[in-house]
Amino acid sequence: MRNILLTTLAVLAAAAILVGTWLVVRTVQESARPVADLSAGISTQVAAILHPTPTIVPDPVTIVREVRALARLETIQYTVEKVITAESGQGPFGFLFGDRLLFIAHGVVIAGVDLGQLEPEDVWLDAEGRAYLRLPEPEIFVATLDNEKSYVYDRETGLLTRGDLTLEAAARQAAEDEIRRAALDDGILEQARLNAENTLYRLLRALGIPDILFVTEDSDAPMPAMTPTP
């Protein structure tokens, strides 16, 4: 009986020693882990400083190619309504031979920048990687009537005439001219230019260019003293 008791005590003592040893080893490992993580983090930061990831900035030729791919960049659309009065044969005998109509014109004007006109000398890069762009002048691409919404509102003809067969066509042509003029007076070209610059700014930023400046022939923006890429 005494031998069994001694054996049991010996087994329990051995188990206690093993558990204590395991706890000590585990504690040491947990204590050393933050130091190891800190060392790894410092090593990573040092490597990033000594071997930084290079920033690749496209050359002007690449920029021109990417921008030209947009071709005719339509950046703004106006919807314009005009009331046009067209008449012929007026005068003392207008009640006999006159023709007069009111034309309600609904038109669309689309403007933008033709980037196909961009030349290599219109793009600079300075020493800091900043890009300078001189865009083509904005222009109106489309100024046309919406035939589904345009119509003759009223027409009066003289007693002795069936009307001028070309009067409505003349009214439509005058309406297109007026719609174009109204859009120009409202500053559509300036807005087209600003919208084009915003679009190209996002494109060039996506290409990795840190800063972009748009210049014009009469711009006061500083021009880099660099020779354009041929």
C-alpha positions as CSV (number, residue, x, y, z in Angstrom):
1,M,0.0,0.0,0.0
2,R,2.8,2.3,0.9
3,N,4.5,1.6,-2.5
4,I,1.3,2.5,-4.4
5,L,1.1,5.8,-2.5
6,L,4.7,6.7,-3.2
7,T,4.2,5.9,-6.9
8,T,1.2,8.1,-7.1
9,L,3.0,11.0,-5.5
10,A,5.9,10.6,-7.8
11,V,3.6,10.7,-10.9
12,L,1.8,13.8,-9.6
13,A,5.1,15.5,-8.9
14,A,6.4,14.7,-12.4
15,A,3.2,16.0,-14.0
16,A,3.5,19.3,-11.9
17,I,7.0,19.7,-13.1
18,L,6.0,19.2,-16.8
19,V,3.1,21.7,-16.5
20,G,5.3,24.3,-14.8
21,T,8.0,23.9,-17.5
22,W,5.5,24.3,-20.3
23,L,4.0,27.5,-18.6
24,V,7.5,29.0,-18.3
25,V,8.4,28.3,-22.0
26,R,5.0,29.7,-23.1
27,T,5.5,32.9,-21.1
28,V,9.0,33.4,-22.6
29,Q,7.6,32.9,-26.1
30,E,4.8,35.4,-25.6
31,S,7.1,37.9,-24.2
32,A,9.5,37.6,-27.1
33,R,6.8,37.9,-29.8
34,P,6.3,41.7,-29.7
35,V,10.1,42.1,-30.0
36,A,10.2,39.9,-33.0
37,D,7.2,41.7,-34.6
38,L,8.9,45.0,-33.9
39,S,12.1,43.8,-35.5
40,A,10.2,42.6,-38.5
41,G,8.4,45.9,-38.8
42,I,11.6,47.9,-38.5
43,S,13.2,45.7,-41.1
44,T,10.3,46.3,-43.5
45,Q,10.5,50.1,-43.0
46,V,14.2,50.2,-43.5
47,A,13.8,48.1,-46.7
48,A,11.2,50.5,-47.9
49,I,13.5,53.5,-47.3
50,L,16.5,51.9,-48.9
51,H,14.6,50.3,-51.8
52,P,11.5,52.5,-52.4
53,T,8.9,51.5,-55.0
54,P,9.7,53.5,-58.1
55,T,7.0,55.9,-59.4
56,I,6.7,55.5,-63.1
57,V,5.6,58.7,-64.9
58,P,4.5,58.4,-68.6
59,D,6.5,60.3,-71.1
60,P,4.8,63.0,-73.2
61,V,4.5,60.7,-76.2
62,T,2.5,58.2,-74.1
63,I,0.3,61.0,-72.8
64,V,-0.5,62.3,-76.3
65,R,-1.3,58.8,-77.4
66,E,-3.7,58.2,-74.4
67,V,-5.4,61.5,-74.9
68,R,-5.7,61.2,-78.6
69,A,-7.5,57.9,-78.1
70,L,-10.5,59.9,-76.8
71,A,-10.8,61.6,-80.3
72,R,-13.7,64.0,-80.3
73,L,-14.4,64.4,-76.6
74,E,-18.0,65.6,-76.2
75,T,-18.1,67.3,-72.8
76,I,-21.4,69.2,-72.7
77,Q,-24.9,69.2,-74.3
78,Y,-27.4,72.1,-74.3
79,T,-31.1,71.8,-75.0
80,V,-32.5,75.0,-76.4
81,E,-36.0,76.2,-77.3
82,K,-36.6,79.1,-79.7
83,V,-39.7,80.7,-81.3
84,I,-39.0,81.6,-84.9
85,T,-41.2,83.9,-87.0
86,A,-40.8,83.5,-90.8
87,E,-42.7,85.5,-93.4
88,S,-42.7,86.4,-97.0
89,G,-44.9,88.5,-99.4
90,Q,-45.6,91.1,-96.7
91,G,-46.4,94.7,-97.5
92,P,-49.5,96.5,-98.8
93,F,-50.8,93.3,-100.4
94,G,-49.8,90.9,-97.7
95,F,-53.4,90.0,-97.0
96,L,-53.5,88.6,-100.6
97,F,-50.0,87.1,-101.2
98,G,-48.4,87.1,-97.8
99,D,-47.3,84.0,-95.8
100,R,-46.4,84.0,-92.2
101,L,-45.7,81.2,-89.7
102,L,-44.6,80.7,-86.1
103,F,-42.1,77.9,-85.6
104,I,-41.4,76.3,-82.2
105,A,-37.9,75.0,-82.4
106,H,-36.4,72.5,-79.9
107,G,-32.7,71.9,-80.6
108,V,-29.6,70.2,-79.2
109,V,-26.1,71.7,-79.1
110,I,-23.1,69.5,-78.3
111,A,-19.7,70.9,-77.7
112,G,-16.3,69.6,-76.7
113,V,-12.6,69.3,-77.7
114,D,-11.2,67.5,-80.7
115,L,-8.2,65.7,-79.1
116,G,-7.2,64.3,-82.4
117,Q,-5.6,67.7,-83.0
118,L,-3.3,67.4,-80.1
119,E,0.4,67.5,-81.1
120,P,3.5,66.2,-79.2
121,E,4.6,69.8,-78.7
122,D,1.4,70.5,-76.8
123,V,2.6,68.4,-73.8
124,W,5.5,69.1,-71.4
125,L,6.9,67.4,-68.4
126,D,9.0,69.3,-65.9
127,A,11.7,67.9,-63.6
128,E,9.1,67.2,-60.9
129,G,6.9,65.1,-63.2
130,R,4.3,67.8,-63.5
131,A,2.5,67.7,-66.9
132,Y,1.6,70.8,-68.9
133,L,-1.1,70.5,-71.6
134,R,-2.2,72.9,-74.2
135,L,-5.6,71.7,-75.5
136,P,-7.1,72.5,-78.9
137,E,-9.8,75.2,-78.8
138,P,-13.3,73.9,-77.8
139,E,-15.8,73.8,-80.6
140,I,-19.4,73.0,-81.3
141,F,-19.8,69.5,-82.8
142,V,-23.5,69.4,-83.3
143,A,-26.2,72.1,-83.5
144,T,-29.4,70.5,-84.8
145,L,-33.2,70.5,-84.4
146,D,-35.1,67.8,-82.6
147,N,-37.6,67.1,-85.3
148,E,-39.9,65.2,-83.0
149,K,-40.3,68.2,-80.7
150,S,-40.1,71.0,-83.3
151,Y,-43.3,72.1,-85.1
152,V,-45.2,74.9,-86.9
153,Y,-47.4,76.5,-84.2
154,D,-49.3,78.8,-86.5
155,R,-49.4,79.8,-90.1
156,E,-51.3,82.6,-91.9
157,T,-51.5,82.8,-95.7
158,G,-53.0,85.5,-98.0
159,L,-56.3,85.0,-99.8
160,L,-54.6,84.4,-103.2
161,T,-51.7,82.2,-102.2
162,R,-51.2,78.6,-101.0
163,G,-48.1,79.6,-99.1
164,D,-44.4,79.7,-99.7
165,L,-43.1,76.2,-100.1
166,T,-39.7,77.1,-98.8
167,L,-40.8,79.1,-95.9
168,E,-40.8,76.3,-93.3
169,A,-37.3,75.1,-94.5
170,A,-36.1,78.7,-94.1
171,A,-37.6,78.8,-90.6
172,R,-35.8,75.6,-89.7
173,Q,-32.5,76.8,-90.9
174,A,-32.9,80.1,-89.0
175,A,-33.9,78.1,-85.9
176,E,-30.6,76.1,-86.1
177,D,-28.6,79.3,-86.4
178,E,-30.4,80.8,-83.4
179,I,-30.0,77.7,-81.3
180,R,-26.2,77.7,-82.0
181,R,-26.0,81.4,-81.2
182,A,-27.9,81.0,-78.0
183,A,-25.6,78.3,-76.8
184,L,-22.5,80.4,-77.7
185,D,-24.0,83.4,-75.8
186,D,-24.5,81.2,-72.8
187,G,-20.9,80.2,-72.7
188,I,-21.1,76.6,-73.9
189,L,-17.5,76.7,-75.3
190,E,-16.0,77.8,-72.0
191,Q,-17.9,75.1,-70.1
192,A,-16.8,72.5,-72.7
193,R,-13.2,73.5,-72.1
194,L,-13.6,73.2,-68.3
195,N,-15.3,69.8,-68.6
196,A,-12.6,68.5,-70.9
197,E,-9.9,69.6,-68.5
198,N,-11.7,67.8,-65.6
199,T,-11.9,64.6,-67.7
200,L,-8.3,64.7,-68.7
201,Y,-7.1,65.5,-65.2
202,R,-8.7,62.3,-63.9
203,L,-7.2,60.3,-66.8
204,L,-3.7,61.6,-66.3
205,R,-3.9,61.1,-62.6
206,A,-4.8,57.5,-63.2
207,L,-1.7,57.2,-65.4
208,G,0.5,58.2,-62.5
209,I,1.1,61.9,-63.1
210,P,1.1,63.7,-59.8
211,D,0.1,67.2,-61.1
212,I,-1.4,68.6,-64.3
213,L,-1.6,72.1,-65.5
214,F,-3.6,73.2,-68.5
215,V,-2.3,76.2,-70.4
216,T,-3.4,78.3,-73.4
217,E,-1.6,80.6,-75.8
218,D,-2.4,83.6,-73.7
219,S,-2.2,81.9,-70.3
220,D,-0.3,83.5,-67.5
221,A,0.6,80.0,-66.1
222,P,4.3,79.4,-65.8
223,M,5.8,77.5,-68.7
224,P,8.6,75.0,-68.0
225,A,11.9,75.7,-69.7
226,M,12.0,72.4,-71.4
227,T,12.1,71.3,-75.0
228,P,9.0,69.5,-76.2
229,T,9.4,65.9,-77.0
230,P,9.5,65.5,-80.8
